[in-house]
Amino acid sequence: MRRKNLQACILFVFLSCRLFSENLLVDFLDGNLELKKGNRWVEAVIGDRVPRDTVLRLDEGTVAELCYGDVRITLSKAGNYYSNDLLSASQEAFEWGIGVLLSVKLLSIFEGMPEREASTMGVRAEKVEDDYEFEWVDEEEELLEEGKRLLESFQYEEALAVFQEGLDLADDQDAAVFHFYIGYSYSMLGRSGFALEILKRIEPDTGESYYADFALLKGKLLIESRSFADALRLFDAYLKVFPEGNNAQSAYFLSAFCSKKLGKLKDAAFRLEKAYALDPESELAEKAQKMGQDIKDD
């Protein structure tokens, strides 16, 4: 049941804007986005349609979310973009099943208090003599668990508020886990740009229980924002430490997509072969085999 619930909530984000339109739609905007119309630039607002063959200009510090059919596109890096290029890359990601893939992978999201975080909070509590400080540490743990329960029941806004409260209480040592869940909450709310900015603030140790989920989620968000080189580096860092772990097959598959988008077709094919070899009987292996054949046929 938990697996099905997680699949539903991931699909909700990835399929959240079925517009059945020929144009992109500006679904969310924080900052300044302009569209080139003829010889002039026109400021975009939420709800604007972006036709094909349109040049977009994103200002520094702006986060924009665009939708097209089943595809969500995140823009967070300043610069010019071409709508056709955005559509091509994002539709290909959809064909590869990048979003759906995570539906069966981010399972530790709803597990109990991460062991390492719980133990470090406990150590701090043992070192504090004041009763108020003991209560403060306990509240930090309770907020983390409460936020997870809210996530599991799809109450993302409420979960986000709880994690923010926990972050306010956390010290530098414990803040990372709250940042991770805040980023995850933003992702489930469809605010991929904000989610990515939050996750960029942390670099969890490979020993953290949520490290695999962090790598997969941040990698997916980087792919959505067309930061393929950054995503590839992230997956490679994960695979260097966990070349055969439970999530290695997914990391190889996702990294193959990044390599393909960077024009490294031989490397992409090799990574797909690695993904297949890790578990030949899995659905993902079947997908990897198909994508690998498509690369050879191109």
ZILIN-V395396 format. One record per helix or strand of 2 or more residues. SS is the DSSP state (@ for helix, = for strand). FROM is the first residue (numbers start at 1). TO is the last residue. If there is no record, write none. Layout:
BEGIN
SS/FROM/TO
SS/FROM/TO
END
This chain:
BEGIN
@/2/14
=/24/30
=/33/37
=/40/43
=/49/50
=/55/58
=/63/68
=/71/75
=/79/82
@/83/96
@/98/104
@/107/110
@/115/127
@/131/152
@/156/169
@/172/188
@/192/199
@/211/224
@/228/241
@/248/261
@/265/278
@/283/297
END
